[in-house]
Amino acid sequence: MDDTDYLRLLTDQAEQANAFLSNARKWERERWVCQRLLQGLNLSYRAEEFMPAGQEPPDVLFREARFEVFFVLDHGRRLNDEWREELTRRRSALSLSQLVRRQARPRRIRAKDLLQRLGPTLRKKAASYHERGIDLSELDLVAFASLKREVLDLNSHFPAPTEYLRQGWRSLSLVGPTFVRVLYAHPDAPDFLRANLGRSLIFDVGITL
Protein backbone atom coordinates (compact mmCIF):
# COMPACT_ATOMS: atom_id res chain seq x y z
CA MET A 1 0.00 0.00 0.00
CA ASP A 2 1.53 3.32 -1.04
CA ASP A 3 0.96 6.75 0.55
CA THR A 4 -1.94 7.58 -1.77
CA ASP A 5 -3.78 4.37 -0.89
CA TYR A 6 -3.17 4.92 2.82
CA LEU A 7 -4.43 8.51 2.63
CA ARG A 8 -7.58 7.23 0.94
CA LEU A 9 -8.01 4.65 3.72
CA LEU A 10 -7.61 7.31 6.42
CA THR A 11 -10.12 9.54 4.63
CA ASP A 12 -12.60 6.68 4.35
CA GLN A 13 -12.24 6.04 8.09
CA ALA A 14 -12.93 9.70 8.87
CA GLU A 15 -16.00 9.64 6.61
CA GLN A 16 -17.28 6.56 8.43
CA ALA A 17 -16.69 8.22 11.81
CA ASN A 18 -18.64 11.30 10.74
CA ALA A 19 -21.52 9.15 9.52
CA PHE A 20 -21.47 7.15 12.77
CA LEU A 21 -21.72 10.39 14.80
CA SER A 22 -24.70 11.72 12.84
CA ASN A 23 -28.12 12.13 14.46
CA ALA A 24 -29.49 9.44 12.15
CA ARG A 25 -27.23 6.84 13.78
CA LYS A 26 -27.72 7.84 17.42
CA TRP A 27 -29.28 4.52 18.40
CA GLU A 28 -26.53 2.60 16.59
CA ARG A 29 -23.92 4.45 18.70
CA GLU A 30 -25.81 3.67 21.88
CA ARG A 31 -26.12 0.01 20.93
CA TRP A 32 -22.37 -0.09 20.19
CA VAL A 33 -21.60 1.17 23.72
CA CYS A 34 -23.84 -1.53 25.18
CA GLN A 35 -22.10 -4.15 23.07
CA ARG A 36 -18.71 -2.98 24.35
CA LEU A 37 -20.02 -3.40 27.89
CA LEU A 38 -21.19 -6.94 27.18
CA GLN A 39 -17.93 -7.83 25.44
CA GLY A 40 -16.01 -6.65 28.50
CA LEU A 41 -18.25 -8.79 30.70
CA ASN A 42 -17.59 -11.74 28.37
CA LEU A 43 -21.31 -12.13 27.68
CA SER A 44 -22.31 -13.55 24.31
CA TYR A 45 -25.29 -11.98 22.50
CA ARG A 46 -27.10 -11.86 19.19
CA ALA A 47 -27.66 -8.66 17.22
CA GLU A 48 -31.42 -9.17 17.22
CA GLU A 49 -31.50 -9.08 21.03
CA PHE A 50 -30.98 -5.30 20.97
CA MET A 51 -34.06 -3.18 20.42
CA PRO A 52 -34.87 0.53 20.58
CA ALA A 53 -37.44 1.53 23.18
CA GLY A 54 -40.71 2.86 21.90
CA GLN A 55 -40.09 6.04 23.86
CA GLU A 56 -36.82 7.22 25.42
CA PRO A 57 -35.59 6.65 28.02
CA PRO A 58 -34.23 3.99 27.93
CA ASP A 59 -32.08 4.10 24.81
CA VAL A 60 -31.48 0.38 24.29
CA LEU A 61 -33.41 -2.70 25.39
CA PHE A 62 -31.41 -5.91 25.84
CA ARG A 63 -33.05 -8.89 27.52
CA GLU A 64 -34.08 -7.61 30.97
CA ALA A 65 -31.74 -4.60 30.77
CA ARG A 66 -33.02 -1.09 30.05
CA PHE A 67 -29.86 0.74 29.07
CA GLU A 68 -29.58 4.53 29.20
CA VAL A 69 -26.31 5.57 27.53
CA PHE A 70 -24.28 8.76 27.83
CA PHE A 71 -20.79 9.89 26.84
CA VAL A 72 -18.09 11.43 29.02
CA LEU A 73 -15.66 13.64 27.07
CA ASP A 74 -12.77 15.98 27.83
CA HIS A 75 -13.96 19.45 28.85
CA GLY A 76 -14.91 21.48 25.77
CA ARG A 77 -14.49 18.56 23.38
CA ARG A 78 -17.20 17.88 20.78
CA LEU A 79 -16.91 14.66 18.81
CA ASN A 80 -18.91 15.88 15.82
CA ASP A 81 -16.81 19.03 15.38
CA GLU A 82 -13.60 17.11 15.98
CA TRP A 83 -14.27 14.51 13.30
CA ARG A 84 -15.59 17.06 10.77
CA GLU A 85 -12.33 18.97 11.16
CA GLU A 86 -10.33 15.75 10.87
CA LEU A 87 -12.18 14.76 7.69
CA THR A 88 -11.39 18.12 6.10
CA ARG A 89 -7.75 17.76 7.12
CA ARG A 90 -7.45 14.28 5.62
CA ARG A 91 -9.22 15.23 2.40
CA SER A 92 -6.87 18.15 1.82
CA ALA A 93 -3.64 16.31 2.71
CA LEU A 94 -1.25 15.56 -0.16
CA SER A 95 1.09 13.40 1.91
CA LEU A 96 1.06 11.42 5.15
CA SER A 97 3.53 13.86 6.69
CA GLN A 98 0.87 16.59 6.54
CA LEU A 99 -1.30 14.55 8.92
CA VAL A 100 1.34 14.18 11.61
CA ARG A 101 0.42 15.92 14.87
CA ARG A 102 2.30 16.09 18.10
CA GLN A 103 0.08 15.37 21.05
CA ALA A 104 0.90 15.44 24.72
CA ARG A 105 0.85 12.10 26.48
CA PRO A 106 -2.44 11.68 28.39
CA ARG A 107 -2.03 12.16 32.12
CA ARG A 108 -3.11 9.40 34.46
CA ILE A 109 -6.09 10.13 36.67
CA ARG A 110 -7.51 8.24 39.63
CA ALA A 111 -10.79 6.36 39.47
CA LYS A 112 -12.18 8.91 41.94
CA ASP A 113 -11.49 11.72 39.47
CA LEU A 114 -13.06 9.84 36.56
CA LEU A 115 -16.21 9.13 38.57
CA GLN A 116 -16.53 12.85 39.27
CA ARG A 117 -16.68 13.46 35.50
CA LEU A 118 -20.00 11.59 35.46
CA GLY A 119 -21.57 14.00 37.92
CA PRO A 120 -22.80 16.89 35.70
CA THR A 121 -24.60 14.60 33.23
CA LEU A 122 -26.11 12.38 35.91
CA ARG A 123 -27.40 15.34 37.95
CA LYS A 124 -28.95 16.87 34.85
CA LYS A 125 -30.56 13.59 33.79
CA ALA A 126 -31.88 12.86 37.29
CA ALA A 127 -33.48 16.31 37.59
CA SER A 128 -35.00 16.15 34.10
CA TYR A 129 -36.38 12.65 34.51
CA HIS A 130 -37.88 13.43 37.92
CA GLU A 131 -39.69 16.40 36.38
CA ARG A 132 -41.04 14.12 33.64
CA GLY A 133 -42.16 11.48 36.13
CA ILE A 134 -39.72 8.85 34.86
CA ASP A 135 -38.80 6.10 37.33
CA LEU A 136 -35.00 6.06 37.63
CA SER A 137 -35.09 2.70 39.37
CA GLU A 138 -36.01 1.07 36.03
CA LEU A 139 -32.93 2.37 34.16
CA ASP A 140 -29.48 0.80 33.78
CA LEU A 141 -27.00 3.59 33.11
CA VAL A 142 -23.94 3.06 30.92
CA ALA A 143 -21.29 5.80 30.77
CA PHE A 144 -18.77 5.66 27.92
CA ALA A 145 -15.57 7.55 28.79
CA SER A 146 -13.90 8.85 25.63
CA LEU A 147 -11.01 10.94 26.90
CA LYS A 148 -7.99 12.13 24.92
CA ARG A 149 -6.12 14.17 27.50
CA GLU A 150 -6.51 11.74 30.40
CA VAL A 151 -6.32 8.01 30.97
CA LEU A 152 -7.58 6.00 33.91
CA ASP A 153 -5.06 4.51 36.31
CA LEU A 154 -6.60 1.06 36.59
CA ASN A 155 -4.61 0.39 39.74
CA SER A 156 -6.37 3.20 41.57
CA HIS A 157 -9.20 2.58 44.02
CA PHE A 158 -12.82 2.97 42.90
CA PRO A 159 -14.73 4.67 45.72
CA ALA A 160 -18.38 3.94 46.38
CA PRO A 161 -20.51 6.00 43.96
CA THR A 162 -22.62 7.28 46.85
CA GLU A 163 -24.07 10.34 45.13
CA TYR A 164 -25.25 8.35 42.12
CA LEU A 165 -26.69 5.61 44.30
CA ARG A 166 -28.83 8.22 46.05
CA GLN A 167 -30.21 9.42 42.73
CA GLY A 168 -32.03 6.10 42.40
CA TRP A 169 -30.77 4.50 39.16
CA ARG A 170 -31.08 0.71 39.03
CA SER A 171 -27.45 0.21 37.99
CA LEU A 172 -24.46 2.18 36.76
CA SER A 173 -21.66 0.82 34.55
CA LEU A 174 -18.57 2.52 33.17
CA VAL A 175 -17.06 1.65 29.79
CA GLY A 176 -13.67 2.92 28.63
CA PRO A 177 -11.51 2.21 25.60
CA THR A 178 -9.74 -0.63 27.43
CA PHE A 179 -11.96 -1.56 30.37
CA VAL A 180 -15.46 -1.95 31.77
CA ARG A 181 -16.62 -1.79 35.37
CA VAL A 182 -20.05 -2.25 36.95
CA LEU A 183 -20.01 0.48 39.60
CA TYR A 184 -23.19 -0.68 41.30
CA ALA A 185 -26.25 -2.80 40.61
CA HIS A 186 -29.32 -3.12 42.83
CA PRO A 187 -30.87 -6.55 43.56
CA ASP A 188 -33.44 -6.14 40.78
CA ALA A 189 -30.81 -5.23 38.16
CA PRO A 190 -29.97 -7.75 35.41
CA ASP A 191 -28.12 -10.81 36.66
CA PHE A 192 -25.13 -10.30 34.35
CA LEU A 193 -24.52 -6.87 35.90
CA ARG A 194 -24.86 -8.03 39.49
CA ALA A 195 -22.52 -10.98 38.80
CA ASN A 196 -19.76 -8.55 37.78
CA LEU A 197 -20.32 -5.90 40.42
CA GLY A 198 -17.13 -4.14 41.49
CA ARG A 199 -14.85 -5.86 38.97
CA SER A 200 -12.63 -4.03 36.46
CA LEU A 201 -12.44 -6.11 33.29
CA ILE A 202 -9.79 -5.31 30.68
CA PHE A 203 -10.16 -5.42 26.90
CA ASP A 204 -7.41 -6.97 24.76
CA VAL A 205 -7.82 -4.17 22.19
CA GLY A 206 -8.83 -0.63 23.08
CA ILE A 207 -11.43 1.17 20.96
CA THR A 208 -12.69 4.71 21.39
CA LEU A 209 -14.25 7.59 19.44
C-alpha positions in Angstrom: 0.0 0.0 0.0 1.5 3.3 -1.0 1.0 6.7 0.5 -1.9 7.6 -1.8 -3.8 4.4 -0.9 -3.2 4.9 2.8 -4.4 8.5 2.6 -7.6 7.2 0.9 -8.0 4.6 3.7 -7.6 7.3 6.4 -10.1 9.5 4.6 -12.6 6.7 4.4 -12.2 6.0 8.1 -12.9 9.7 8.9 -16.0 9.6 6.6 -17.3 6.6 8.4 -16.7 8.2 11.8 -18.6 11.3 10.7 -21.5 9.1 9.5 -21.5 7.1 12.8 -21.7 10.4 14.8 -24.7 11.7 12.8 -28.1 12.1 14.5 -29.5 9.4 12.2 -27.2 6.8 13.8 -27.7 7.8 17.4 -29.3 4.5 18.4 -26.5 2.6 16.6 -23.9 4.4 18.7 -25.8 3.7 21.9 -26.1 0.0 20.9 -22.4 -0.1 20.2 -21.6 1.2 23.7 -23.8 -1.5 25.2 -22.1 -4.1 23.1 -18.7 -3.0 24.4 -20.0 -3.4 27.9 -21.2 -6.9 27.2 -17.9 -7.8 25.4 -16.0 -6.7 28.5 -18.3 -8.8 30.7 -17.6 -11.7 28.4 -21.3 -12.1 27.7 -22.3 -13.5 24.3 -25.3 -12.0 22.5 -27.1 -11.9 19.2 -27.7 -8.7 17.2 -31.4 -9.2 17.2 -31.5 -9.1 21.0 -31.0 -5.3 21.0 -34.1 -3.2 20.4 -34.9 0.5 20.6 -37.4 1.5 23.2 -40.7 2.9 21.9 -40.1 6.0 23.9 -36.8 7.2 25.4 -35.6 6.7 28.0 -34.2 4.0 27.9 -32.1 4.1 24.8 -31.5 0.4 24.3 -33.4 -2.7 25.4 -31.4 -5.9 25.8 -33.1 -8.9 27.5 -34.1 -7.6 31.0 -31.7 -4.6 30.8 -33.0 -1.1 30.0 -29.9 0.7 29.1 -29.6 4.5 29.2 -26.3 5.6 27.5 -24.3 8.8 27.8 -20.8 9.9 26.8 -18.1 11.4 29.0 -15.7 13.6 27.1 -12.8 16.0 27.8 -14.0 19.5 28.8 -14.9 21.5 25.8 -14.5 18.6 23.4 -17.2 17.9 20.8 -16.9 14.7 18.8 -18.9 15.9 15.8 -16.8 19.0 15.4 -13.6 17.1 16.0 -14.3 14.5 13.3 -15.6 17.1 10.8 -12.3 19.0 11.2 -10.3 15.8 10.9 -12.2 14.8 7.7 -11.4 18.1 6.1 -7.8 17.8 7.1 -7.4 14.3 5.6 -9.2 15.2 2.4 -6.9 18.1 1.8 -3.6 16.3 2.7 -1.3 15.6 -0.2 1.1 13.4 1.9 1.1 11.4 5.1 3.5 13.9 6.7 0.9 16.6 6.5 -1.3 14.6 8.9 1.3 14.2 11.6 0.4 15.9 14.9 2.3 16.1 18.1 0.1 15.4 21.1 0.9 15.4 24.7 0.9 12.1 26.5 -2.4 11.7 28.4 -2.0 12.2 32.1 -3.1 9.4 34.5 -6.1 10.1 36.7 -7.5 8.2 39.6 -10.8 6.4 39.5 -12.2 8.9 41.9 -11.5 11.7 39.5 -13.1 9.8 36.6 -16.2 9.1 38.6 -16.5 12.9 39.3 -16.7 13.5 35.5 -20.0 11.6 35.5 -21.6 14.0 37.9 -22.8 16.9 35.7 -24.6 14.6 33.2 -26.1 12.4 35.9 -27.4 15.3 38.0 -29.0 16.9 34.8 -30.6 13.6 33.8 -31.9 12.9 37.3 -33.5 16.3 37.6 -35.0 16.2 34.1 -36.4 12.7 34.5 -37.9 13.4 37.9 -39.7 16.4 36.4 -41.0 14.1 33.6 -42.2 11.5 36.1 -39.7 8.8 34.9 -38.8 6.1 37.3 -35.0 6.1 37.6 -35.1 2.7 39.4 -36.0 1.1 36.0 -32.9 2.4 34.2 -29.5 0.8 33.8 -27.0 3.6 33.1 -23.9 3.1 30.9 -21.3 5.8 30.8 -18.8 5.7 27.9 -15.6 7.6 28.8 -13.9 8.8 25.6 -11.0 10.9 26.9 -8.0 12.1 24.9 -6.1 14.2 27.5 -6.5 11.7 30.4 -6.3 8.0 31.0 -7.6 6.0 33.9 -5.1 4.5 36.3 -6.6 1.1 36.6 -4.6 0.4 39.7 -6.4 3.2 41.6 -9.2 2.6 44.0 -12.8 3.0 42.9 -14.7 4.7 45.7 -18.4 3.9 46.4 -20.5 6.0 44.0 -22.6 7.3 46.8 -24.1 10.3 45.1 -25.2 8.4 42.1 -26.7 5.6 44.3 -28.8 8.2 46.0 -30.2 9.4 42.7 -32.0 6.1 42.4 -30.8 4.5 39.2 -31.1 0.7 39.0 -27.4 0.2 38.0 -24.5 2.2 36.8 -21.7 0.8 34.6 -18.6 2.5 33.2 -17.1 1.6 29.8 -13.7 2.9 28.6 -11.5 2.2 25.6 -9.7 -0.6 27.4 -12.0 -1.6 30.4 -15.5 -1.9 31.8 -16.6 -1.8 35.4 -20.0 -2.3 36.9 -20.0 0.5 39.6 -23.2 -0.7 41.3 -26.3 -2.8 40.6 -29.3 -3.1 42.8 -30.9 -6.5 43.6 -33.4 -6.1 40.8 -30.8 -5.2 38.2 -30.0 -7.8 35.4 -28.1 -10.8 36.7 -25.1 -10.3 34.3 -24.5 -6.9 35.9 -24.9 -8.0 39.5 -22.5 -11.0 38.8 -19.8 -8.6 37.8 -20.3 -5.9 40.4 -17.1 -4.1 41.5 -14.8 -5.9 39.0 -12.6 -4.0 36.5 -12.4 -6.1 33.3 -9.8 -5.3 30.7 -10.2 -5.4 26.9 -7.4 -7.0 24.8 -7.8 -4.2 22.2 -8.8 -0.6 23.1 -11.4 1.2 21.0 -12.7 4.7 21.4 -14.2 7.6 19.4 
